[in-house]
Amino acid sequence: MKTRLDKFLWAVRLSKTRSQATELISKGKVLLNDSAIKPSREVKEGETITLLKHSARFQFKVLQVLDRRVGAPLVKDYITDITPPEEIEKLKTYQEAQSIYRLTDGKPTKKDRRELDRFMDDWQED
């Protein structure tokens, strides 16, 4: 059995929709056997799919090819996660940094701005 890569990513729940899968592949965020490919490329058993998410590279090995979307519990029959632990740590570090940033609205208040200006003025005079 042969299946397009974009359809396979959607079927094994690595993307929410086929159009999102196609977009990810076109942008170079999905690699097949560590090479850039087109969304229409056919997937075969034993190939490695690499997903680039933020700064991490997630890797999955294709166990079986399918053409219909399956439920989440059945995904493990079709792909296996072979991502190295250090890549998972990279993503956790990124998510932690983002959560800290999102605690504020990202923009200093008027009071924060005055304190920053005072600090910078004092720092430059010394």
C-alpha positions as CSV (number, residue, x, y, z in Angstrom):
1,M,0.0,0.0,0.0
2,K,1.2,3.5,-0.8
3,T,0.1,6.7,0.8
4,R,1.0,10.4,0.3
5,L,3.0,11.9,3.1
6,D,0.5,14.7,3.9
7,K,-2.3,12.1,4.1
8,F,-0.1,9.9,6.3
9,L,0.7,12.7,8.7
10,W,-3.0,13.5,9.1
11,A,-3.9,9.8,9.4
12,V,-1.5,9.2,12.3
13,R,-2.5,12.4,14.0
14,L,0.8,14.3,13.6
15,S,-1.3,17.2,12.2
16,K,-4.9,18.2,12.7
17,T,-5.8,18.6,9.0
18,R,-4.4,17.5,5.6
19,S,-4.0,21.1,4.6
20,Q,-1.9,21.8,7.7
21,A,0.2,18.7,6.9
22,T,0.8,20.0,3.4
23,E,1.8,23.4,4.6
24,L,4.3,21.9,7.1
25,I,5.9,19.8,4.4
26,S,6.0,22.7,1.9
27,K,7.7,25.0,4.6
28,G,10.4,22.3,5.2
29,K,9.2,21.5,8.7
30,V,8.8,17.8,7.8
31,L,11.7,15.7,6.5
32,L,11.6,12.2,5.2
33,N,14.8,10.2,5.8
34,D,16.5,13.6,6.6
35,S,15.7,15.1,3.2
36,A,13.2,17.8,2.2
37,I,10.3,16.4,0.1
38,K,7.0,17.3,-1.5
39,P,3.6,16.6,0.1
40,S,2.8,14.1,-2.7
41,R,5.8,11.9,-1.8
42,E,4.7,8.4,-1.0
43,V,5.6,6.9,2.4
44,K,7.0,3.4,2.8
45,E,7.4,1.2,5.8
46,G,10.7,1.6,7.6
47,E,11.2,5.3,6.6
48,T,11.9,8.0,9.2
49,I,9.8,11.1,9.5
50,T,11.3,14.1,11.2
51,L,9.1,16.9,12.4
52,L,10.8,20.3,13.3
53,K,8.9,22.0,16.0
54,H,10.4,25.2,17.4
55,S,14.0,24.2,18.2
56,A,13.4,20.4,18.6
57,R,13.5,17.6,16.0
58,F,11.0,14.8,16.6
59,Q,11.6,11.6,14.8
60,F,9.1,8.8,14.0
61,K,9.6,5.5,12.3
62,V,6.9,4.2,10.0
63,L,5.8,0.7,11.0
64,Q,2.8,0.4,8.7
65,V,1.3,2.6,6.0
66,L,-2.4,3.5,6.2
67,D,-4.7,5.8,4.3
68,R,-7.5,6.4,6.7
69,R,-7.4,8.4,10.0
70,V,-7.2,6.2,13.1
71,G,-8.1,6.8,16.7
72,A,-5.3,7.9,19.0
73,P,-4.9,4.6,20.8
74,L,-4.2,2.9,17.4
75,V,-1.5,5.2,16.3
76,K,1.2,3.2,18.1
77,D,0.6,0.4,15.6
78,Y,1.6,2.6,12.7
79,I,4.4,4.8,13.9
80,T,6.9,4.6,16.8
81,D,8.5,7.6,18.4
82,I,12.3,7.5,18.2
83,T,13.0,11.0,19.4
84,P,16.2,11.4,21.4
85,P,15.6,12.6,25.0
86,E,17.8,15.7,24.5
87,E,15.4,16.9,21.8
88,I,12.4,16.6,24.2
89,E,14.4,18.6,26.7
90,K,14.9,21.3,24.1
91,L,11.1,21.6,23.6
92,K,10.5,21.7,27.4
93,T,13.0,24.5,27.8
94,Y,11.3,26.4,25.0
95,Q,7.9,25.9,26.5
96,E,9.1,27.0,29.9
97,A,10.6,30.2,28.5
98,Q,7.3,30.9,26.6
99,S,5.2,30.3,29.7
100,I,7.3,32.8,31.7
101,Y,7.1,35.3,29.0
102,R,3.3,34.9,28.7
103,L,2.8,35.6,32.4
104,T,3.1,39.3,31.5
105,D,1.7,40.9,28.4
106,G,5.2,41.4,27.1
107,K,5.1,45.2,27.3
108,P,6.6,47.1,30.3
109,T,4.2,49.3,32.2
110,K,4.8,53.0,32.6
111,K,6.3,52.4,36.0
112,D,8.6,49.6,34.7
113,R,9.7,51.9,31.9
114,R,10.7,54.7,34.4
115,E,12.6,52.2,36.5
116,L,14.4,50.9,33.4
117,D,15.3,54.4,32.3
118,R,16.6,55.2,35.9
119,F,18.6,52.1,35.9
120,M,20.2,52.7,32.5
121,D,21.0,56.3,33.4
122,D,22.7,55.3,36.6
123,W,24.5,52.5,34.9
124,Q,25.9,54.7,32.1
125,E,27.1,57.4,34.5
126,D,29.4,55.0,36.5
